[in-house]
Amino acid sequence: MEIIADVEGASDEIKRCISRFGHSPEHNYAYLLANGKQWGKPLFLESEGGYGVFIAHNEASGEAFMLSEALAPREKQVELLHEALDTCFSKLGITKLVVDQSEALRAATLKSLRNGSYRALRPSYPLYWPVFDMERWDGDTMSGEGWKKLRNIKNRFYKEHSVEVVDTKLIDREALKKIVSDWIARRRLLSLGASRENSNFIYYKTYINILDLEFEGMKLAKTLVVDGRPCTITAGWETPNSNKGYYSGVGICDYSFEGLGEIANLEDLWSLKKKGYRLVEFGGSTLPLLRFKLKFRPHFAYMTHTYGIVRKN
């Protein structure tokens, strides 16, 4: 595979690859770039067939991180993974490639590794991805006993506060970075940043990178201004080559008001339902975060596993 080091210079080429072969919620150029910068140096591996793999190379640790699935048809995923392994180990000199895979893809990968040069390490933790079927989701009406707690939170919040939903791009950049810094401080205070296993806290650099990229590639980016104060950031994009699929990939708040997190997520879902999206994903979640997201009554969730692949001794 060819290693493209200047991913920003090759952005048009990479975006064309995403447009043709993207299928995962995280297949978004700006998000992959922002996330790649979080973990190391973003690189794009391009195969002879025109498929691609987005990775982050951390030279200090000797590891590389495969960001989402390969940009290739599903039946080509294992083949592209092996090409990426050979490229990363031989050309970059890495000691481990970290992947995050669905249960089905992981099973296929493990089978393919049995008689080869690589072996899989034990998964470090699972992620749970809640999915909302917006044609069936009734959080816009919130009728019935199942919505009682959130309905009370909503009614109290809008009674006690003035709430305005604003395009995030119109908010001052320093005000947005303050939202992120306040979110970081609050999660540290609550001891929610110890590990990825327990929190999404360690992704804060990705959020800063998204701000610096001025929400490039985001379909929707909204901020709640409560009592005149910007205090949330939600952003997402359409899942490529899907039937009205949408990934709400960014969701943070500064905890300045009780119930703010619930209202930010409800406003996001209400907007997405109005816009006619069919399946909405709310991002890979560890168990504590999943418990919070279950408040909004997703229809199902699937699981992915994060693990490393190394050379056999």
Secondary structure by P-SEA (a helix, b strand, c coil): cccccccccaaaaaaaaaacccccccccaaaaaaaaaaccbbbbbbcccccbbbbbbcccccbbbbcccccccccaaaaaaaaaaaaaaacccccbbbbbbcaaaaaaaaaaacccccccccccbbbbbbbbccccccccccccccaaaaaaaaaaaaaabbbbbcccccccaaaaaaaaaaaaaaaaaaccccccccccccaaaaaaaaaaaccccccbbbbbbccccccccccccccccccbbbbcccccccccccaaaaaaaaaaaaaaaaacccbbbcccccaaaaaaaacccccbbbbbbbbcccccc
